[in-house]
Amino acid sequence: IRIPNNMFIWATMNSADQGVFPMDTAFKRRWDFKYLGIDDSQDGIENYELSIAGQTINWNKLRQAINDRLSALNINEDKLIGPYFINEKTLKDNTAFVEAFKSKVLMYLFEDAAKQRRAKVFYQDGLKYSELCKKFDTDGVKVFSSEIYKNLINTEETE
């Protein structure tokens, strides 16, 4: 296989997936990489205000509050939530955002990033995912621990 000098291949890789570690290190030896920080492109999403269970929240502040809690629990940086974890098209549609948040963000935290620390990320220990989703439908971001919830300044309780 011959790749022309004027052809570039752009790709991303999540190093949290241990199954790709040998491939990841091989790529790093062979190609140039540019590090992009978790908040480098947050300017494009700073103004997305969304309604969840009657509460107005700012997507960027919510994800930062979650990330602050995950960081305080020593969860690796590559497991934090980036600005476009939920795409911009979904951020423009409140109904789509609520569904994506439940099926993508909550599921990711529940099953992966906070799996071993659910009691420190969510409002209650021993939750089933179905219970978390029901609580989210009625109480919104109150499904999170007080450490996360108190950092959200755009909720009714803290305005």
C-alpha positions in Angstrom: 0.0 0.0 0.0 1.3 3.4 -0.9 -0.1 6.6 0.5 0.7 9.8 -1.5 2.6 12.5 0.3 -0.3 14.9 0.0 -2.8 12.6 1.7 -3.6 13.0 5.4 -5.5 10.7 7.6 -7.3 12.3 10.5 -8.5 10.1 13.3 -9.3 10.1 17.0 -8.6 7.5 19.6 -9.8 7.1 23.1 -7.0 5.6 25.1 -9.4 4.5 27.9 -10.2 1.4 25.8 -7.5 -1.0 27.0 -8.2 -3.3 24.1 -6.6 -0.9 21.7 -3.6 -0.1 23.8 -1.0 -2.1 21.7 -2.4 -0.5 18.5 -2.5 2.9 20.2 1.2 2.8 21.1 2.1 1.5 17.6 0.2 4.5 16.1 2.0 6.9 18.4 5.4 5.6 17.3 4.5 6.0 13.6 2.5 9.2 13.3 2.4 12.7 14.7 -0.2 13.5 17.3 -1.6 16.8 18.6 -3.1 16.8 22.1 -6.5 18.5 22.5 -7.5 19.3 26.0 -10.9 18.3 27.3 -12.1 21.9 27.3 -10.3 23.3 24.2 -13.4 23.6 22.1 -16.0 24.5 24.7 -16.5 28.1 23.4 -18.9 26.8 20.8 -21.3 25.3 23.3 -21.2 27.8 26.2 -24.6 29.3 25.5 -26.7 26.2 25.3 -29.4 26.5 27.9 -31.8 23.5 28.2 -34.8 22.5 30.2 -34.7 19.3 32.1 -37.7 18.4 34.4 -38.6 22.1 34.7 -35.0 23.2 35.5 -33.0 25.4 33.2 -29.4 24.2 32.9 -26.4 25.2 30.9 -24.9 22.1 29.1 -21.3 23.3 29.5 -21.7 24.1 33.2 -23.4 20.7 33.8 -20.6 18.7 32.1 -18.0 20.8 33.9 -19.7 20.0 37.3 -19.7 16.3 36.4 -16.1 16.5 35.3 -15.0 18.3 38.5 -16.6 15.5 40.5 -15.1 12.8 38.4 -11.7 14.4 38.7 -12.1 14.7 42.5 -12.7 11.0 42.5 -9.4 10.4 40.6 -11.1 9.2 37.5 -8.8 9.5 34.5 -9.0 12.6 32.3 -9.8 10.5 29.2 -13.0 9.4 30.8 -14.3 13.0 31.3 -17.1 14.4 29.2 -16.0 16.7 26.4 -18.0 19.6 25.1 -19.4 17.7 22.1 -20.1 14.4 23.9 -23.6 15.4 22.9 -23.5 16.8 19.4 -24.5 20.4 18.5 -27.5 19.3 16.5 -28.9 17.5 19.6 -28.1 20.5 21.8 -30.3 22.7 19.6 -33.4 20.4 20.2 -34.4 20.2 23.9 -36.4 17.0 23.5 -33.6 15.3 21.7 -31.1 16.6 24.3 -33.1 15.1 27.2 -33.3 11.7 25.5 -29.6 11.8 24.6 -28.6 12.8 28.1 -30.5 9.9 29.5 -29.4 7.3 27.0 -25.8 8.6 26.5 -24.5 10.6 29.4 -26.3 8.8 32.2 -25.6 5.4 30.7 -21.9 6.3 30.1 -21.5 7.4 33.7 -23.5 4.5 35.1 -21.8 1.8 33.1 -18.3 3.1 32.6 -16.8 6.3 34.0 -18.4 6.2 37.4 -19.2 2.5 37.6 -17.1 1.9 40.7 -18.1 5.2 42.3 -21.8 5.4 41.6 -22.7 6.4 45.2 -20.3 9.4 44.9 -21.7 10.6 41.5 -25.4 9.8 41.8 -27.9 10.8 44.5 -28.2 7.3 46.0 -26.2 4.1 46.2 -27.5 0.8 44.9 -29.5 2.3 42.1 -30.6 0.4 39.0 -30.2 2.2 35.7 -34.0 2.1 35.2 -34.5 3.8 38.6 -32.0 6.5 37.6 -33.8 7.1 34.4 -37.2 7.4 36.1 -35.7 9.8 38.6 -34.1 11.9 35.8 -37.5 12.1 34.1 -39.1 13.6 37.2 -36.3 15.4 39.0 -33.7 16.2 36.3 -30.2 16.9 37.4 -31.1 16.1 41.0 -30.1 12.5 40.1 -26.6 13.6 40.8 -24.8 13.8 44.1 -25.0 17.1 46.1 -21.4 17.8 45.1 -22.4 18.0 41.4 -25.8 19.5 41.9 -24.6 22.4 44.1 -22.2 23.5 41.3 -25.0 24.1 38.9 -25.8 27.8 39.3 -28.7 27.9 36.7 -31.2 25.7 38.5 -34.3 27.1 40.2 -33.0 26.4 43.7 -29.7 28.4 43.3 -30.9 31.3 41.2 
